[in-house]
Amino acid sequence: MIAFIIFFAGLVAIGIVLSICNFFSETYQEVKEKERYDLEQKKKQDEFALEAQRKKAEQELEFRKQAGLDPIYQEQTRKNKQYKAVIVSLIGLIIFIGGYILFSNNESVVAREDHILLNAEEIADASRQLPVDSQQNQHLPERFIPSNVHEQQIETDTASTTKPIDQPKIEEPRQAVLNPFEGNIDDKNLSTSGQISVYEADAHIGESTIVCGEVSQISQTSKATYINFGGIYPKHKFSAVIWSNNIMPTSEGSNICITGLVESYKGVPQIVIRSVENQISSY
């Protein structure tokens, strides 16, 4: 009997323990369910809040766009203004350069016309001082262009003052026949001791002297005869010019002296011969 009671009491105790465990288990599950529900509700609330914020941001952005306050729109507008400023500056620069070029060309044309008119007046004044027989040499060949404008000359004394080619006459230097614009040369100072070689002539530009050397080349055009020394044109070192093509006062390989005013043409010294008898001699 006592054993039965103890057994029954143990069963009751076990039932009580199981009931308590079941209670606590259900309570724990309810708590978990509530926490899960609360978490879901909070998550939904957060999603709703985020959605509301996104809609609000979109509305504000739309308002900014309409009001011109959108940063992207402002940046694009600023870049467009910069592009327009650059284009306007380039157009202005092109207009300025074009105007400067046109203005410079106009000044150059005016200066060139004034220079041509001045030269024409100087030549006209010089022509009135020359003898009538000098007019046949007014048009000089293109090859003779003096380096100094003030030394431009209208040559005189043509073939009529010389002898034919078949009777050349070479004498010792005498009084040179000079152009009125060259001044007077004292032939007493042009002694043999004052002779220079053709390779020294470039150091005596503008001086009246005697240049001696071997003839390297004789060439003729329709208006002139050219006696080149120290090489063949255009590498020659010195040249003598006779404004006639029917005179051959010397031959290639001859050693002669030229008396006169040393001028410069394209960097090459030369003497214009107006009197073959007085300005050419052998040595």
Backbone bond lengths (Angstrom), bond angles and torsions (degrees), N, CA, C in turn:
res aa  C-N    CA-C-N  psi(-1)  N-CA   C-N-CA  omega(-1)  CA-C   N-CA-C  phi
1 M - - - 1.453 - - 1.523 110.42 -
2 I 1.284 114.74 -43.89 1.477 118.59 -179.85 1.535 109.80 -65.66
3 A 1.314 114.92 -36.43 1.460 118.70 178.78 1.521 111.82 -64.17
4 F 1.327 114.09 -37.77 1.473 118.07 179.65 1.523 109.95 -65.78
5 I 1.331 114.68 -42.33 1.462 118.29 -178.96 1.530 110.16 -62.99
6 I 1.320 115.32 -42.41 1.489 118.17 179.60 1.524 110.36 -63.86
7 F 1.340 114.45 -40.69 1.460 117.67 178.80 1.521 111.32 -63.58
8 F 1.324 116.87 -41.68 1.465 121.41 179.95 1.517 110.00 -65.43
9 A 1.326 115.01 -42.14 1.468 118.33 179.46 1.529 110.55 -62.96
10 G 1.317 117.59 -38.83 1.476 120.04 178.11 1.515 111.71 -63.73
11 L 1.385 115.75 -38.85 1.453 118.75 178.05 1.530 110.73 -64.62
12 V 1.346 115.18 -41.32 1.471 117.92 178.67 1.522 111.00 -63.05
13 A 1.325 115.52 -41.47 1.477 118.82 -179.97 1.540 112.00 -63.78
14 I 1.299 113.69 -40.12 1.466 117.67 178.82 1.519 109.90 -65.01
15 G 1.371 116.68 -41.80 1.464 119.41 178.85 1.514 111.93 -61.19
16 I 1.396 113.32 -41.37 1.470 116.43 179.65 1.544 111.09 -62.76
17 V 1.330 114.07 -44.15 1.464 118.37 -179.85 1.514 111.15 -61.02
18 L 1.338 115.93 -43.51 1.477 119.11 179.77 1.518 111.12 -64.44
19 S 1.342 115.96 -38.66 1.463 119.04 178.78 1.527 111.09 -62.48
20 I 1.363 112.48 -43.93 1.469 115.79 179.47 1.530 111.15 -62.86
21 C 1.325 115.35 -41.18 1.483 119.13 179.52 1.515 111.09 -64.33
22 N 1.324 115.37 -40.61 1.468 119.61 178.41 1.518 111.09 -63.56
23 F 1.350 116.56 -39.22 1.457 120.61 179.15 1.529 110.96 -62.25
24 F 1.319 112.39 -49.46 1.467 116.20 -179.59 1.537 111.81 -63.48
25 S 1.332 117.01 -35.27 1.470 120.82 179.41 1.520 110.78 -65.66
26 E 1.341 115.19 -44.75 1.473 118.27 179.09 1.533 110.80 -65.01
27 T 1.331 114.12 -40.37 1.472 118.47 -179.97 1.552 110.04 -62.42
28 Y 1.310 114.68 -43.17 1.488 119.11 179.26 1.525 111.31 -62.72
29 Q 1.331 116.03 -41.86 1.473 119.53 179.64 1.533 110.64 -64.83
30 E 1.348 115.95 -40.36 1.462 118.57 178.08 1.527 111.05 -62.22
31 V 1.319 114.03 -41.95 1.487 117.49 178.66 1.531 111.15 -62.04
32 K 1.321 116.25 -42.81 1.462 120.39 -179.88 1.517 110.79 -64.52
33 E 1.367 112.97 -41.34 1.462 116.15 178.97 1.524 111.28 -63.40
34 K 1.299 115.51 -40.92 1.465 119.61 179.23 1.522 110.93 -64.24
35 E 1.335 116.16 -43.70 1.472 119.39 177.98 1.524 111.30 -61.65
36 R 1.337 115.22 -41.90 1.468 118.87 178.69 1.518 110.41 -63.58
37 Y 1.295 116.59 -41.45 1.461 120.71 179.69 1.523 110.25 -64.30
38 D 1.323 114.02 -46.61 1.473 118.12 178.91 1.541 111.43 -60.05
39 L 1.333 116.07 -39.94 1.469 119.88 179.61 1.523 111.45 -64.82
40 E 1.332 114.69 -40.59 1.468 117.76 178.36 1.528 111.29 -66.09
41 Q 1.333 114.29 -41.44 1.454 118.01 178.94 1.535 111.66 -62.89
42 K 1.338 114.38 -41.42 1.474 118.34 178.56 1.520 111.34 -64.96
43 K 1.341 114.98 -38.74 1.468 119.06 178.59 1.513 111.06 -64.16
44 K 1.339 115.23 -41.47 1.464 118.62 177.99 1.522 110.72 -64.93
45 Q 1.314 116.30 -40.64 1.460 119.63 178.72 1.537 110.90 -62.72
46 D 1.348 114.22 -41.02 1.474 117.58 178.10 1.536 111.16 -63.84
47 E 1.339 114.99 -40.72 1.469 118.29 178.30 1.515 110.93 -63.87
48 F 1.343 115.68 -41.77 1.452 118.02 177.26 1.517 111.57 -62.86
49 A 1.345 115.23 -40.38 1.467 118.59 179.02 1.529 111.42 -64.11
50 L 1.332 115.58 -43.53 1.468 118.97 178.29 1.517 111.39 -63.57
51 E 1.315 116.07 -41.35 1.470 119.04 178.33 1.522 110.88 -62.91
52 A 1.321 114.95 -39.98 1.462 118.47 178.58 1.525 111.09 -65.17
53 Q 1.342 115.86 -41.79 1.457 119.20 178.19 1.534 111.58 -63.82
54 R 1.343 115.51 -40.70 1.475 118.90 178.77 1.526 111.23 -63.02
55 K 1.346 115.44 -44.47 1.466 118.67 178.28 1.519 110.95 -63.31
56 K 1.339 114.98 -38.72 1.455 118.45 179.06 1.531 111.22 -65.19
57 A 1.371 115.41 -41.21 1.473 119.54 178.75 1.529 110.66 -64.64
58 E 1.332 116.46 -39.71 1.464 119.60 178.09 1.516 111.05 -64.19
59 Q 1.339 115.49 -41.79 1.466 118.52 178.33 1.525 111.33 -63.69
60 E 1.361 115.78 -41.94 1.463 119.05 178.58 1.530 111.18 -64.33
61 L 1.337 116.02 -40.39 1.463 119.58 178.48 1.516 111.12 -63.65
62 E 1.316 116.40 -40.55 1.462 119.88 178.10 1.517 110.66 -63.95
63 F 1.353 115.00 -41.15 1.468 118.71 177.27 1.527 111.28 -62.82
64 R 1.361 115.89 -40.91 1.468 119.80 178.50 1.520 111.63 -63.41
65 K 1.337 115.53 -41.81 1.468 118.84 178.15 1.518 110.60 -60.63
66 Q 1.326 115.83 -45.17 1.455 119.41 -179.88 1.517 111.42 -65.51
67 A 1.336 116.94 -32.92 1.463 120.82 -179.41 1.524 112.52 -90.34
68 G 1.371 118.13 -3.17 1.457 121.08 -178.97 1.498 114.35 77.83
69 L 1.334 117.63 21.43 1.458 121.73 -178.14 1.523 112.84 -103.56
70 D 1.311 117.96 5.29 1.459 121.12 -179.73 1.528 109.65 -68.92
71 P 1.345 119.94 126.82 1.478 121.43 -178.99 1.528 112.79 -57.32
72 I 1.313 116.92 -42.18 1.466 119.56 179.05 1.524 110.24 -64.81
73 Y 1.326 115.20 -43.43 1.465 119.27 178.88 1.529 110.82 -64.07
74 Q 1.358 115.41 -41.62 1.463 118.77 178.10 1.528 111.63 -63.51
75 E 1.348 117.21 -40.51 1.455 120.84 178.84 1.522 111.41 -63.52
76 Q 1.333 115.72 -44.21 1.460 119.77 177.97 1.524 111.36 -62.97
77 T 1.337 115.04 -40.81 1.474 119.08 177.83 1.528 110.98 -63.01
78 R 1.337 116.70 -41.30 1.464 120.56 179.54 1.538 111.20 -63.67
79 K 1.348 116.09 -43.05 1.462 119.70 177.87 1.525 111.30 -63.19
80 N 1.327 116.73 -41.01 1.469 119.83 177.85 1.522 111.32 -60.75
81 K 1.336 116.04 -40.12 1.466 119.50 178.21 1.523 110.79 -65.34
82 Q 1.349 116.13 -40.00 1.462 118.68 178.02 1.523 111.36 -63.80
83 Y 1.343 117.33 -42.97 1.458 120.59 178.59 1.526 110.49 -60.48
84 K 1.322 115.79 -43.91 1.465 119.01 179.53 1.523 111.17 -63.06
85 A 1.349 116.85 -39.61 1.470 120.14 179.08 1.522 110.87 -64.26
86 V 1.352 116.76 -41.57 1.466 120.49 178.86 1.518 111.03 -63.39
87 I 1.337 116.87 -43.86 1.465 120.65 179.85 1.527 110.81 -62.88
88 V 1.338 116.11 -43.70 1.472 119.74 178.94 1.523 110.43 -62.92
89 S 1.346 117.31 -40.30 1.471 120.43 179.07 1.524 111.39 -64.13
90 L 1.344 116.97 -42.23 1.466 119.98 178.46 1.517 111.05 -63.19
91 I 1.318 116.68 -42.80 1.472 119.49 178.83 1.526 110.32 -62.15
92 G 1.345 115.79 -43.37 1.471 118.89 178.37 1.520 112.01 -62.65
93 L 1.366 116.37 -40.71 1.461 119.96 178.76 1.522 111.61 -63.99
94 I 1.342 116.20 -41.93 1.465 119.75 178.68 1.524 110.69 -63.31
95 I 1.336 116.48 -42.38 1.467 119.78 178.71 1.529 110.65 -63.65
96 F 1.346 116.82 -41.05 1.465 120.20 179.53 1.521 111.52 -63.76
97 I 1.350 116.25 -45.69 1.469 119.74 -179.74 1.522 110.56 -63.47
98 G 1.348 116.45 -44.18 1.458 119.20 178.59 1.514 112.22 -60.45
99 G 1.347 116.61 -43.38 1.463 119.45 178.29 1.516 112.42 -64.23
100 Y 1.357 115.78 -39.56 1.472 119.17 178.43 1.515 111.43 -63.18
101 I 1.343 115.94 -42.45 1.472 119.61 179.73 1.522 110.50 -63.73
102 L 1.331 116.53 -45.96 1.474 119.79 179.11 1.524 110.64 -61.22
103 F 1.339 116.42 -43.32 1.457 119.74 -179.65 1.525 111.18 -64.17
104 S 1.348 116.19 -41.58 1.463 119.81 178.70 1.515 111.58 -64.38
105 N 1.350 116.66 -41.74 1.466 119.99 178.19 1.510 111.12 -62.47
106 N 1.338 116.64 -40.68 1.464 119.54 179.03 1.522 110.90 -63.53
107 E 1.349 116.05 -41.78 1.460 118.75 177.88 1.521 111.85 -63.65
108 S 1.359 115.51 -40.54 1.460 119.46 179.62 1.526 110.60 -63.62
109 V 1.336 116.25 -42.15 1.468 119.91 -179.57 1.513 110.25 -64.18
110 V 1.350 115.89 -43.17 1.469 118.78 -179.66 1.526 110.78 -64.54
111 A 1.355 116.01 -44.12 1.466 119.43 179.57 1.522 111.34 -63.64
112 R 1.357 116.60 -40.13 1.452 119.78 179.50 1.539 110.80 -65.40
113 E 1.339 116.45 -41.15 1.464 119.27 177.97 1.521 111.04 -63.47
114 D 1.371 116.02 -43.05 1.468 118.76 178.02 1.527 110.68 -61.69
115 H 1.347 116.38 -41.07 1.468 120.12 179.85 1.523 110.67 -63.87
116 I 1.332 116.12 -42.36 1.474 119.98 179.35 1.523 110.62 -64.13
117 L 1.341 116.49 -43.03 1.462 119.64 179.24 1.528 110.66 -63.66
118 L 1.363 116.53 -40.77 1.461 119.46 179.52 1.518 110.89 -64.05
119 N 1.334 117.11 -43.71 1.460 120.18 178.59 1.521 111.08 -63.40
120 A 1.341 115.78 -39.65 1.464 119.58 179.87 1.526 110.53 -63.53
121 E 1.356 115.85 -40.68 1.462 118.70 178.58 1.535 110.80 -65.74
122 E 1.343 117.26 -41.46 1.462 119.71 179.10 1.521 111.28 -63.51
123 I 1.333 116.27 -42.73 1.462 119.57 179.31 1.521 111.18 -65.43
124 A 1.352 115.42 -39.45 1.462 118.44 179.05 1.526 111.13 -64.03
125 D 1.352 116.39 -42.68 1.466 119.30 178.07 1.527 110.84 -63.34
126 A 1.343 116.56 -39.83 1.457 119.12 179.42 1.523 111.69 -67.41
127 S 1.321 116.35 -35.62 1.464 120.16 -178.11 1.531 111.55 -65.00
128 R 1.312 115.92 -35.19 1.470 118.44 -179.65 1.521 112.10 -68.35
129 Q 1.358 117.02 -18.01 1.455 119.64 -179.56 1.528 113.00 -92.99
130 L 1.319 118.35 -8.19 1.464 121.36 -177.63 1.522 110.64 -90.39
131 P 1.326 116.80 157.23 1.460 120.28 173.77 1.520 110.87 -65.16
132 V 1.313 115.17 162.60 1.460 120.60 -177.98 1.507 111.23 -64.07
133 D 1.349 119.08 -35.01 1.462 121.23 -176.72 1.520 112.67 -72.80
134 S 1.350 118.50 -8.41 1.464 119.95 178.01 1.511 112.43 -82.95
135 Q 1.334 118.68 -9.16 1.458 121.56 -176.42 1.514 112.56 -67.57
136 Q 1.345 118.76 -22.31 1.468 120.12 -178.27 1.517 112.40 -71.01
137 N 1.355 117.61 -14.11 1.466 119.70 178.73 1.525 111.87 -110.29
138 Q 1.344 117.85 23.16 1.459 119.99 179.89 1.504 111.45 -65.76
139 H 1.337 118.35 -35.48 1.464 121.31 -177.07 1.516 108.54 -93.72
140 L 1.298 116.34 99.39 1.453 121.47 -177.39 1.508 110.17 -79.53
141 P 1.328 119.07 152.32 1.468 121.16 175.79 1.516 110.60 -62.83
142 E 1.316 115.13 154.92 1.456 121.29 -176.91 1.527 111.88 -61.34
143 R 1.334 117.64 -27.57 1.461 121.20 -175.66 1.519 112.44 -67.77
144 F 1.342 118.50 -27.93 1.462 121.03 -176.69 1.513 108.93 -93.90
145 I 1.319 117.02 101.49 1.457 122.42 176.84 1.510 106.52 -132.50
146 P 1.348 122.00 98.13 1.458 123.69 -176.88 1.509 110.54 -59.75
147 S 1.350 117.21 145.42 1.450 121.88 -178.78 1.518 111.75 -70.55
148 N 1.311 119.67 -28.36 1.452 122.63 -179.38 1.521 109.00 -103.33
149 V 1.364 115.19 125.90 1.457 118.95 -176.03 1.509 111.03 -62.99
150 H 1.346 117.29 -35.89 1.472 120.41 -177.55 1.519 111.71 -71.95
151 E 1.353 117.84 -10.78 1.457 120.86 -180.00 1.515 112.55 -101.50
152 Q 1.394 117.55 9.03 1.450 119.89 176.76 1.529 108.70 -64.17
153 Q 1.313 115.53 136.23 1.448 120.51 -172.43 1.516 110.39 -129.28
154 I 1.290 114.74 152.52 1.459 122.70 172.20 1.519 106.05 -108.58
155 E 1.341 115.26 107.83 1.449 120.63 -167.99 1.524 111.56 -73.73
156 T 1.361 113.46 150.36 1.455 122.14 178.94 1.511 108.99 -127.28
157 D 1.269 115.43 -174.73 1.472 122.91 176.82 1.511 110.90 56.97
158 T 1.325 118.18 86.54 1.462 122.98 -176.85 1.519 109.61 -96.16
159 A 1.356 114.98 -157.97 1.456 120.28 -173.54 1.516 113.09 -62.91
160 S 1.365 115.79 -16.66 1.458 116.99 -178.11 1.522 111.95 -66.74
161 T 1.368 116.38 -20.54 1.471 119.02 -179.01 1.510 112.09 -93.29
162 T 1.335 118.54 2.83 1.463 121.51 -177.65 1.517 110.46 -117.48
163 K 1.337 114.90 173.40 1.454 120.57 -179.83 1.502 110.36 -98.47
164 P 1.317 118.38 160.32 1.469 121.13 -179.31 1.520 110.63 -60.21
165 I 1.314 115.39 166.27 1.453 122.25 -175.15 1.529 112.00 -68.17
166 D 1.345 116.56 -27.90 1.458 118.63 -177.38 1.521 112.55 -80.53
167 Q 1.354 117.50 -4.78 1.465 119.88 178.84 1.527 109.76 -130.94
168 P 1.340 118.69 60.92 1.472 118.71 178.33 1.523 110.42 -67.60
169 K 1.295 114.34 145.08 1.452 120.68 -179.87 1.517 108.32 -133.05
170 I 1.316 115.56 115.60 1.464 120.55 -177.88 1.521 108.04 -114.38
171 E 1.320 116.43 126.09 1.452 122.15 -176.78 1.518 109.20 -127.30
172 E 1.289 114.39 173.96 1.455 120.30 175.19 1.533 108.78 -69.39
173 P 1.336 117.73 152.57 1.462 119.93 -178.08 1.519 112.06 -58.25
174 R 1.330 112.88 134.43 1.475 119.31 175.17 1.522 108.02 -126.25
175 Q 1.329 116.06 -164.08 1.467 120.12 -178.82 1.513 109.71 -58.77
176 A 1.346 118.80 118.43 1.469 122.56 -178.73 1.506 110.43 -73.28
177 V 1.351 115.29 141.71 1.461 121.18 175.31 1.510 106.67 -87.98
178 L 1.312 118.72 114.60 1.459 122.92 -170.34 1.505 111.68 -109.85
179 N 1.327 114.18 158.62 1.454 121.04 173.81 1.512 108.79 -73.80
180 P 1.319 121.35 144.12 1.461 122.11 -178.27 1.516 112.67 -57.26
181 F 1.362 118.45 -24.59 1.440 119.82 -176.56 1.517 112.06 -86.24
182 E 1.278 120.98 -7.66 1.453 123.92 -177.32 1.520 113.55 -89.29
183 G 1.318 118.80 -12.33 1.450 121.15 -174.76 1.516 111.10 82.56
184 N 1.276 116.42 -174.01 1.462 121.17 -177.71 1.515 110.01 -101.84
185 I 1.327 116.25 139.81 1.461 122.62 178.07 1.522 108.15 -110.09
186 D 1.320 115.40 127.52 1.460 120.58 178.56 1.520 108.30 -83.70
187 D 1.355 116.93 105.27 1.463 119.45 -176.46 1.531 111.93 -68.98
188 K 1.327 117.70 -10.44 1.455 118.28 178.04 1.532 110.55 -68.99
189 N 1.355 114.90 -27.09 1.459 118.59 -179.66 1.514 112.38 -84.95
190 L 1.340 119.45 -11.08 1.458 123.03 -178.80 1.518 109.78 -91.09
191 S 1.296 117.01 61.18 1.463 121.69 -179.66 1.517 109.40 -85.21
192 T 1.329 114.17 173.14 1.468 119.35 -179.68 1.513 111.23 -60.28
193 S 1.332 116.84 -32.83 1.453 119.64 -179.46 1.525 111.64 -67.49
194 G 1.357 117.94 -17.47 1.465 121.40 -178.91 1.502 112.91 -94.48
195 Q 1.316 118.71 9.83 1.454 121.44 -179.67 1.522 110.33 -73.59
196 I 1.341 114.36 147.84 1.470 120.48 175.59 1.513 108.09 -129.18
197 S 1.326 116.16 160.69 1.464 120.35 177.74 1.528 110.15 -85.92
198 V 1.317 115.01 165.30 1.466 119.85 -179.27 1.527 110.92 -63.42
199 Y 1.337 117.55 -23.44 1.457 120.73 -178.85 1.531 111.59 -81.40
200 E 1.337 116.72 -9.70 1.456 120.37 177.64 1.517 112.26 -103.13
201 A 1.341 117.49 -3.66 1.463 120.70 -173.00 1.521 112.16 -64.44
202 D 1.361 117.74 -32.66 1.459 118.85 -176.86 1.523 112.01 -66.35
203 A 1.338 117.78 -16.61 1.463 120.39 178.00 1.523 111.71 -89.52
204 H 1.341 117.30 1.14 1.472 121.03 -177.27 1.523 110.82 -124.80
205 I 1.333 117.73 30.82 1.459 121.28 177.84 1.526 108.73 -62.08
206 G 1.329 116.87 132.31 1.459 121.82 -179.45 1.521 113.57 86.64
207 E 1.323 118.31 1.93 1.460 121.78 179.72 1.528 110.34 -110.05
208 S 1.318 116.32 151.00 1.462 122.53 174.54 1.517 108.38 -95.39
209 T 1.314 116.80 120.61 1.459 120.79 -174.71 1.520 109.56 -155.97
210 I 1.342 115.74 -173.94 1.468 122.29 179.04 1.524 107.18 -115.86
211 V 1.322 116.77 121.54 1.463 122.55 -178.92 1.523 108.22 -109.57
212 C 1.320 117.78 125.18 1.453 122.25 -176.78 1.522 110.88 -121.03
213 G 1.359 115.49 146.37 1.453 119.64 178.16 1.516 111.22 174.86
214 E 1.313 115.77 179.89 1.465 122.40 -179.84 1.522 110.22 -90.97
215 V 1.336 116.56 134.16 1.464 122.44 -179.52 1.534 108.45 -71.33
216 S 1.332 115.73 121.18 1.473 120.40 179.07 1.517 112.19 -93.78
217 Q 1.331 117.19 -31.09 1.473 120.54 -175.25 1.516 109.99 -158.51
218 I 1.335 115.62 143.67 1.466 121.88 172.12 1.526 106.84 -125.77
219 S 1.331 115.90 119.57 1.470 120.54 179.23 1.519 109.15 -126.58
220 Q 1.333 115.46 151.44 1.456 121.18 -177.91 1.519 110.17 -130.48
221 T 1.343 115.23 145.93 1.454 122.64 171.25 1.521 108.21 -119.30
222 S 1.297 115.82 -171.28 1.462 118.83 -179.24 1.518 112.70 -69.71
223 K 1.337 117.00 -14.55 1.453 119.12 -175.48 1.524 114.14 -127.02
224 A 1.334 117.84 -12.00 1.462 117.91 -172.21 1.529 111.16 -150.26
225 T 1.345 113.60 163.09 1.463 122.73 173.25 1.520 107.54 -121.33
226 Y 1.346 116.60 131.20 1.452 122.04 -176.92 1.535 109.59 -116.16
227 I 1.338 115.82 125.87 1.463 122.08 177.70 1.528 106.55 -108.55
228 N 1.321 116.95 110.63 1.463 122.14 -175.79 1.521 111.19 -101.53
229 F 1.323 115.81 140.44 1.461 123.53 179.75 1.537 109.12 -121.20
230 G 1.328 114.93 152.16 1.461 119.80 174.90 1.511 114.68 69.94
231 G 1.295 119.34 24.44 1.461 121.81 178.84 1.515 111.18 136.64
232 I 1.322 115.30 169.60 1.465 122.54 -179.88 1.517 109.21 -93.58
233 Y 1.348 115.99 141.69 1.460 121.78 178.38 1.523 110.43 -52.78
234 P 1.314 120.45 133.28 1.477 126.36 9.41 1.524 113.82 -99.76
235 K 1.309 119.00 17.36 1.461 121.88 -177.93 1.523 111.82 -99.78
236 H 1.313 118.34 18.11 1.454 121.33 -179.34 1.525 110.30 -76.37
237 K 1.330 115.74 162.65 1.456 121.74 -177.38 1.525 112.91 -102.13
238 F 1.339 116.76 -19.83 1.457 120.14 -178.17 1.526 107.65 -157.58
239 S 1.336 116.71 152.32 1.464 120.47 -177.96 1.524 109.81 -144.27
240 A 1.330 115.45 142.91 1.459 122.40 172.54 1.527 107.91 -114.79
241 V 1.335 117.29 132.43 1.469 122.41 -174.10 1.528 109.62 -115.05
242 I 1.335 115.12 129.49 1.472 121.89 174.82 1.522 106.26 -119.08
243 W 1.315 117.17 124.20 1.463 120.51 -177.42 1.528 110.65 -82.67
244 S 1.294 114.22 61.42 1.460 121.94 175.51 1.524 107.33 -164.29
245 N 1.328 116.67 146.54 1.463 119.72 179.84 1.530 112.51 -110.68
246 N 1.331 117.42 10.62 1.461 120.23 178.77 1.529 111.44 -115.22
247 I 1.347 115.82 23.18 1.463 120.83 179.64 1.515 108.77 -124.13
248 M 1.317 116.56 131.10 1.463 122.11 176.85 1.522 107.52 -130.58
249 P 1.347 118.92 79.71 1.463 121.88 -172.02 1.522 114.37 -73.05
250 T 1.317 117.46 -13.01 1.463 120.36 -178.03 1.517 109.06 -153.86
251 S 1.318 116.76 -173.22 1.461 121.08 -179.67 1.520 109.14 -136.61
252 E 1.313 115.99 161.79 1.450 120.75 179.65 1.526 110.16 -64.46
253 G 1.323 115.44 137.27 1.458 121.28 -177.64 1.517 113.41 93.10
254 S 1.326 117.86 -7.94 1.472 120.90 -179.97 1.523 109.59 -79.20
255 N 1.315 115.57 152.02 1.461 122.48 175.53 1.522 108.09 -103.20
256 I 1.330 116.74 113.12 1.466 120.82 -176.99 1.519 109.40 -134.84
257 C 1.346 114.18 167.20 1.460 121.78 175.91 1.524 108.68 -119.76
258 I 1.329 117.20 142.19 1.456 123.46 179.29 1.522 107.31 -117.46
259 T 1.333 116.12 127.08 1.459 121.82 179.53 1.520 109.18 -106.72
260 G 1.333 116.91 133.29 1.457 119.21 176.98 1.517 112.43 157.30
261 L 1.340 114.86 -170.47 1.454 122.78 -178.54 1.530 109.19 -84.22
262 V 1.310 116.52 123.74 1.475 121.62 -179.97 1.527 108.50 -80.89
263 E 1.325 115.62 118.61 1.460 121.91 176.86 1.525 108.70 -113.21
264 S 1.333 115.68 -178.16 1.468 120.34 -178.76 1.513 109.73 -130.37
265 Y 1.317 115.60 132.54 1.467 121.24 174.93 1.525 108.20 -131.25
266 K 1.329 115.55 113.82 1.470 122.07 -178.04 1.530 111.18 54.04
267 G 1.331 116.08 39.33 1.452 120.44 177.35 1.516 114.75 82.44
268 V 1.340 118.87 -0.38 1.464 122.36 -179.29 1.528 108.37 -108.82
269 P 1.340 119.12 125.54 1.456 120.06 179.14 1.536 111.40 -67.88
270 Q 1.337 116.62 147.29 1.459 120.95 178.88 1.526 109.42 -154.26
271 I 1.324 114.36 159.57 1.470 121.96 175.93 1.524 107.30 -126.39
272 V 1.307 116.61 132.65 1.462 121.87 176.52 1.530 108.16 -87.90
273 I 1.325 115.82 124.45 1.465 121.69 -178.39 1.516 108.79 -96.89
274 R 1.343 115.26 118.91 1.464 120.57 177.67 1.528 111.53 -109.26
275 S 1.315 116.56 -14.18 1.460 121.18 176.62 1.526 107.65 -139.87
276 V 1.317 116.87 103.59 1.457 121.10 -177.88 1.528 110.61 -61.07
277 E 1.311 117.30 -41.38 1.458 121.06 -176.61 1.521 111.87 -65.05
278 N 1.339 116.96 -35.42 1.458 120.38 -174.91 1.522 113.61 -93.17
279 Q 1.327 117.74 -21.95 1.458 119.41 -172.19 1.532 113.72 -109.56
280 I 1.327 118.95 -9.32 1.463 121.15 179.66 1.521 109.05 -118.86
281 S 1.330 115.06 131.20 1.460 119.87 177.67 1.522 108.31 -146.83
282 S 1.321 116.11 156.98 1.462 120.83 179.17 1.521 109.49 -93.85
283 Y 1.327 116.03 162.78 1.466 119.83 176.45 1.514 109.60 -147.59
